[in-house]
């Protein structure tokens, strides 16, 4: 599997009563397909995976696979704090149609580099799906170093890395690891254009939930080496990127989605966007509409 371009980490959508909203889910996926998104992630951190029951996880994944109908890859978030549980979750995703597993470094337990190699090797060999590594130390407490990625990236069933750290030193160490069988994917919306211009294959994005056409266009420009055009369009997203960080993800992006008529609320312990940011959310929804309309 070769992953590239704009990949959206989908938000999980709820009704006003707090149940899964499959109508909104279908409309969100349709918007991604129409906007040129090249793959989607179901039940990642943006998808509030920790708040989903097992039956809900399966139902969301099955609905996404059916809606996509093979047009783009469907990745499933399967990373847990224990290797055996991660393997079981990956097999569950495989059995319900996922094309690959996005596997975050085990949260909270803070394994050593050797432990990470053993963990990912076991998941790659026993989970039944191609594996995309996922490093997001601000959430997990575990920072997978490029040296560890280098030990894993030539495994035939490890096909990519989502790197959520945006600093240039990290990326300069990662670029040489990219190849036809291992895709580097940014997990940091504000810096992903720089990463793609430097050699990354694309982005797994939060913001593309609300501006899928814009992110697809940005990826196309950056991958084509049109640096000036990519940076100019990226600059127009600066306010949105700032807004999406005012409270923990996915609170802000779900506030914008709600203003687009897609979904309601979050599950505890996450609360809806604070009233102090409501006006900014209104402005961001208007910005998203403007950007997307310009690219139709």
Order of alpha helices (4+ residues) and beta strands (2+ residues): beta-alpha-beta-alpha-beta-alpha-beta-alpha-beta-alpha-alpha-beta-alpha-beta-alpha-beta-alpha-alpha-alpha-alpha-alpha
